[in-house]
Amino acid sequence: MADTMRDTQQRTARTAIDDAIAALDDRSREAIETLTTNTARIVARFLHDRDKDVLHAASLPTQSDAYHRFITTHVRELEGHGPYRPMADGRA
C-alpha cells in the first residue's frame, strides 16, 4: 500500500512539474512572439516614414534652400550604443 501511495505521489508530482514547465514554455514563447511582433511593427513604421521622407525629398525643387529646410525639419537625436563587444563565451 505504501508503495502504491508513493508511486501515486510521484506520478502526481511529475505531472504537476511537467504541466508547470509546459505553461512556462508557452508563456515564454508568447512573450517572445509579442516582443518580436512589436519590434517588427516599430521597424516597419520607421521604414515607412523614411519612404515618405525620400518621396518628399525627391519632389523638392533642386535648390539648396529647399534641401536645407527639409533637412532642418527632419533632424532627430541618435542614440549612441557604443561599440559592439561580444560576451566572453562568444555568444551575442
PyMOL commands that place a pseudoatom at each C-alpha (Angstrom):
pseudoatom trace, name=CA, resn=MET, resi=1, chain=A, elem=C, hetatm=0, pos=[0.000, 0.000, 0.000]
pseudoatom trace, name=CA, resn=ALA, resi=2, chain=A, elem=C, hetatm=0, pos=[2.809, 2.397, 0.894]
pseudoatom trace, name=CA, resn=ASP, resi=3, chain=A, elem=C, hetatm=0, pos=[4.480, 1.677, -2.434]
pseudoatom trace, name=CA, resn=THR, resi=4, chain=A, elem=C, hetatm=0, pos=[1.251, 2.445, -4.294]
pseudoatom trace, name=CA, resn=MET, resi=5, chain=A, elem=C, hetatm=0, pos=[0.819, 5.739, -2.426]
pseudoatom trace, name=CA, resn=ARG, resi=6, chain=A, elem=C, hetatm=0, pos=[4.425, 6.721, -3.098]
pseudoatom trace, name=CA, resn=ASP, resi=7, chain=A, elem=C, hetatm=0, pos=[4.036, 5.877, -6.810]
pseudoatom trace, name=CA, resn=THR, resi=8, chain=A, elem=C, hetatm=0, pos=[0.823, 7.894, -6.987]
pseudoatom trace, name=CA, resn=GLN, resi=9, chain=A, elem=C, hetatm=0, pos=[2.500, 10.871, -5.282]
pseudoatom trace, name=CA, resn=GLN, resi=10, chain=A, elem=C, hetatm=0, pos=[5.481, 10.673, -7.612]
pseudoatom trace, name=CA, resn=ARG, resi=11, chain=A, elem=C, hetatm=0, pos=[3.258, 10.496, -10.713]
pseudoatom trace, name=CA, resn=THR, resi=12, chain=A, elem=C, hetatm=0, pos=[1.200, 13.414, -9.435]
pseudoatom trace, name=CA, resn=ALA, resi=13, chain=A, elem=C, hetatm=0, pos=[4.351, 15.428, -8.747]
pseudoatom trace, name=CA, resn=ARG, resi=14, chain=A, elem=C, hetatm=0, pos=[5.776, 14.587, -12.192]
pseudoatom trace, name=CA, resn=THR, resi=15, chain=A, elem=C, hetatm=0, pos=[2.506, 15.597, -13.852]
pseudoatom trace, name=CA, resn=ALA, resi=16, chain=A, elem=C, hetatm=0, pos=[2.416, 18.884, -11.923]
pseudoatom trace, name=CA, resn=ILE, resi=17, chain=A, elem=C, hetatm=0, pos=[6.043, 19.623, -12.810]
pseudoatom trace, name=CA, resn=ASP, resi=18, chain=A, elem=C, hetatm=0, pos=[5.525, 18.772, -16.493]
pseudoatom trace, name=CA, resn=ASP, resi=19, chain=A, elem=C, hetatm=0, pos=[2.412, 20.952, -16.624]
pseudoatom trace, name=CA, resn=ALA, resi=20, chain=A, elem=C, hetatm=0, pos=[4.245, 23.855, -14.975]
pseudoatom trace, name=CA, resn=ILE, resi=21, chain=A, elem=C, hetatm=0, pos=[7.138, 23.549, -17.421]
pseudoatom trace, name=CA, resn=ALA, resi=22, chain=A, elem=C, hetatm=0, pos=[4.756, 23.472, -20.387]
pseudoatom trace, name=CA, resn=ALA, resi=23, chain=A, elem=C, hetatm=0, pos=[2.907, 26.538, -19.070]
pseudoatom trace, name=CA, resn=LEU, resi=24, chain=A, elem=C, hetatm=0, pos=[6.166, 28.437, -18.590]
pseudoatom trace, name=CA, resn=ASP, resi=25, chain=A, elem=C, hetatm=0, pos=[7.339, 27.419, -22.064]
pseudoatom trace, name=CA, resn=ASP, resi=26, chain=A, elem=C, hetatm=0, pos=[4.049, 28.680, -23.524]
pseudoatom trace, name=CA, resn=ARG, resi=27, chain=A, elem=C, hetatm=0, pos=[4.306, 31.967, -21.623]
pseudoatom trace, name=CA, resn=SER, resi=28, chain=A, elem=C, hetatm=0, pos=[7.917, 32.452, -22.699]
pseudoatom trace, name=CA, resn=ARG, resi=29, chain=A, elem=C, hetatm=0, pos=[7.069, 31.708, -26.322]
pseudoatom trace, name=CA, resn=GLU, resi=30, chain=A, elem=C, hetatm=0, pos=[4.127, 34.121, -26.223]
pseudoatom trace, name=CA, resn=ALA, resi=31, chain=A, elem=C, hetatm=0, pos=[6.286, 36.829, -24.619]
pseudoatom trace, name=CA, resn=ILE, resi=32, chain=A, elem=C, hetatm=0, pos=[8.969, 36.391, -27.289]
pseudoatom trace, name=CA, resn=GLU, resi=33, chain=A, elem=C, hetatm=0, pos=[6.341, 36.466, -30.046]
pseudoatom trace, name=CA, resn=THR, resi=34, chain=A, elem=C, hetatm=0, pos=[4.853, 39.663, -28.610]
pseudoatom trace, name=CA, resn=LEU, resi=35, chain=A, elem=C, hetatm=0, pos=[8.264, 41.296, -28.335]
pseudoatom trace, name=CA, resn=THR, resi=36, chain=A, elem=C, hetatm=0, pos=[9.281, 40.387, -31.880]
pseudoatom trace, name=CA, resn=THR, resi=37, chain=A, elem=C, hetatm=0, pos=[5.915, 41.451, -33.302]
pseudoatom trace, name=CA, resn=ASN, resi=38, chain=A, elem=C, hetatm=0, pos=[6.126, 44.817, -31.547]
pseudoatom trace, name=CA, resn=THR, resi=39, chain=A, elem=C, hetatm=0, pos=[9.714, 45.297, -32.705]
pseudoatom trace, name=CA, resn=ALA, resi=40, chain=A, elem=C, hetatm=0, pos=[8.749, 44.435, -36.280]
pseudoatom trace, name=CA, resn=ARG, resi=41, chain=A, elem=C, hetatm=0, pos=[5.918, 46.986, -36.164]
pseudoatom trace, name=CA, resn=ILE, resi=42, chain=A, elem=C, hetatm=0, pos=[8.257, 49.695, -34.873]
pseudoatom trace, name=CA, resn=VAL, resi=43, chain=A, elem=C, hetatm=0, pos=[10.825, 48.934, -37.585]
pseudoatom trace, name=CA, resn=ALA, resi=44, chain=A, elem=C, hetatm=0, pos=[8.127, 48.845, -40.277]
pseudoatom trace, name=CA, resn=ARG, resi=45, chain=A, elem=C, hetatm=0, pos=[6.740, 52.205, -39.105]
pseudoatom trace, name=CA, resn=PHE, resi=46, chain=A, elem=C, hetatm=0, pos=[10.249, 53.687, -39.153]
pseudoatom trace, name=CA, resn=LEU, resi=47, chain=A, elem=C, hetatm=0, pos=[10.914, 52.395, -42.679]
pseudoatom trace, name=CA, resn=HIS, resi=48, chain=A, elem=C, hetatm=0, pos=[7.526, 53.591, -43.905]
pseudoatom trace, name=CA, resn=ASP, resi=49, chain=A, elem=C, hetatm=0, pos=[8.312, 57.061, -42.545]
pseudoatom trace, name=CA, resn=ARG, resi=50, chain=A, elem=C, hetatm=0, pos=[11.690, 57.011, -44.331]
pseudoatom trace, name=CA, resn=ASP, resi=51, chain=A, elem=C, hetatm=0, pos=[9.908, 56.096, -47.573]
pseudoatom trace, name=CA, resn=LYS, resi=52, chain=A, elem=C, hetatm=0, pos=[7.731, 59.178, -47.109]
pseudoatom trace, name=CA, resn=ASP, resi=53, chain=A, elem=C, hetatm=0, pos=[10.840, 61.270, -46.466]
pseudoatom trace, name=CA, resn=VAL, resi=54, chain=A, elem=C, hetatm=0, pos=[12.529, 60.021, -49.649]
pseudoatom trace, name=CA, resn=LEU, resi=55, chain=A, elem=C, hetatm=0, pos=[9.437, 60.708, -51.742]
pseudoatom trace, name=CA, resn=HIS, resi=56, chain=A, elem=C, hetatm=0, pos=[9.121, 64.174, -50.225]
pseudoatom trace, name=CA, resn=ALA, resi=57, chain=A, elem=C, hetatm=0, pos=[12.821, 64.935, -50.761]
pseudoatom trace, name=CA, resn=ALA, resi=58, chain=A, elem=C, hetatm=0, pos=[12.580, 63.742, -54.371]
pseudoatom trace, name=CA, resn=SER, resi=59, chain=A, elem=C, hetatm=0, pos=[9.741, 66.187, -55.020]
pseudoatom trace, name=CA, resn=LEU, resi=60, chain=A, elem=C, hetatm=0, pos=[11.673, 69.234, -53.729]
pseudoatom trace, name=CA, resn=PRO, resi=61, chain=A, elem=C, hetatm=0, pos=[12.881, 71.852, -56.157]
pseudoatom trace, name=CA, resn=THR, resi=62, chain=A, elem=C, hetatm=0, pos=[16.580, 71.480, -56.869]
pseudoatom trace, name=CA, resn=GLN, resi=63, chain=A, elem=C, hetatm=0, pos=[17.582, 74.449, -54.757]
pseudoatom trace, name=CA, resn=SER, resi=64, chain=A, elem=C, hetatm=0, pos=[19.880, 74.382, -51.776]
pseudoatom trace, name=CA, resn=ASP, resi=65, chain=A, elem=C, hetatm=0, pos=[17.489, 76.355, -49.549]
pseudoatom trace, name=CA, resn=ALA, resi=66, chain=A, elem=C, hetatm=0, pos=[14.717, 73.794, -50.186]
pseudoatom trace, name=CA, resn=TYR, resi=67, chain=A, elem=C, hetatm=0, pos=[17.074, 70.958, -49.227]
pseudoatom trace, name=CA, resn=HIS, resi=68, chain=A, elem=C, hetatm=0, pos=[18.248, 72.880, -46.192]
pseudoatom trace, name=CA, resn=ARG, resi=69, chain=A, elem=C, hetatm=0, pos=[14.651, 73.422, -44.988]
pseudoatom trace, name=CA, resn=PHE, resi=70, chain=A, elem=C, hetatm=0, pos=[13.921, 69.736, -45.499]
pseudoatom trace, name=CA, resn=ILE, resi=71, chain=A, elem=C, hetatm=0, pos=[16.991, 68.636, -43.542]
pseudoatom trace, name=CA, resn=THR, resi=72, chain=A, elem=C, hetatm=0, pos=[16.399, 71.036, -40.657]
pseudoatom trace, name=CA, resn=THR, resi=73, chain=A, elem=C, hetatm=0, pos=[12.867, 69.715, -40.205]
pseudoatom trace, name=CA, resn=HIS, resi=74, chain=A, elem=C, hetatm=0, pos=[13.987, 66.074, -40.313]
pseudoatom trace, name=CA, resn=VAL, resi=75, chain=A, elem=C, hetatm=0, pos=[16.648, 66.002, -37.624]
pseudoatom trace, name=CA, resn=ARG, resi=76, chain=A, elem=C, hetatm=0, pos=[16.340, 63.584, -34.752]
pseudoatom trace, name=CA, resn=GLU, resi=77, chain=A, elem=C, hetatm=0, pos=[18.564, 62.509, -31.921]
pseudoatom trace, name=CA, resn=LEU, resi=78, chain=A, elem=C, hetatm=0, pos=[20.748, 59.450, -32.415]
pseudoatom trace, name=CA, resn=GLU, resi=79, chain=A, elem=C, hetatm=0, pos=[21.363, 57.080, -29.563]
pseudoatom trace, name=CA, resn=GLY, resi=80, chain=A, elem=C, hetatm=0, pos=[24.964, 56.102, -29.111]
pseudoatom trace, name=CA, resn=HIS, resi=81, chain=A, elem=C, hetatm=0, pos=[25.098, 52.458, -28.105]
pseudoatom trace, name=CA, resn=GLY, resi=82, chain=A, elem=C, hetatm=0, pos=[28.869, 52.244, -28.051]
pseudoatom trace, name=CA, resn=PRO, resi=83, chain=A, elem=C, hetatm=0, pos=[30.954, 49.663, -29.849]
pseudoatom trace, name=CA, resn=TYR, resi=84, chain=A, elem=C, hetatm=0, pos=[29.734, 46.072, -30.047]
pseudoatom trace, name=CA, resn=ARG, resi=85, chain=A, elem=C, hetatm=0, pos=[31.586, 43.711, -27.767]
pseudoatom trace, name=CA, resn=PRO, resi=86, chain=A, elem=C, hetatm=0, pos=[30.734, 40.002, -27.794]
pseudoatom trace, name=CA, resn=MET, resi=87, chain=A, elem=C, hetatm=0, pos=[30.499, 38.203, -24.495]
pseudoatom trace, name=CA, resn=ALA, resi=88, chain=A, elem=C, hetatm=0, pos=[33.489, 36.188, -23.276]
pseudoatom trace, name=CA, resn=ASP, resi=89, chain=A, elem=C, hetatm=0, pos=[31.781, 32.922, -24.236]
pseudoatom trace, name=CA, resn=GLY, resi=90, chain=A, elem=C, hetatm=0, pos=[31.431, 34.160, -27.837]
pseudoatom trace, name=CA, resn=ARG, resi=91, chain=A, elem=C, hetatm=0, pos=[27.646, 34.450, -27.797]
pseudoatom trace, name=CA, resn=ALA, resi=92, chain=A, elem=C, hetatm=0, pos=[25.844, 37.694, -28.605]
for i in range(1, 92): cmd.bond("trace and resi %d" % i, "trace and resi %d" % (i + 1))
show_as sticks, trace
zoom trace
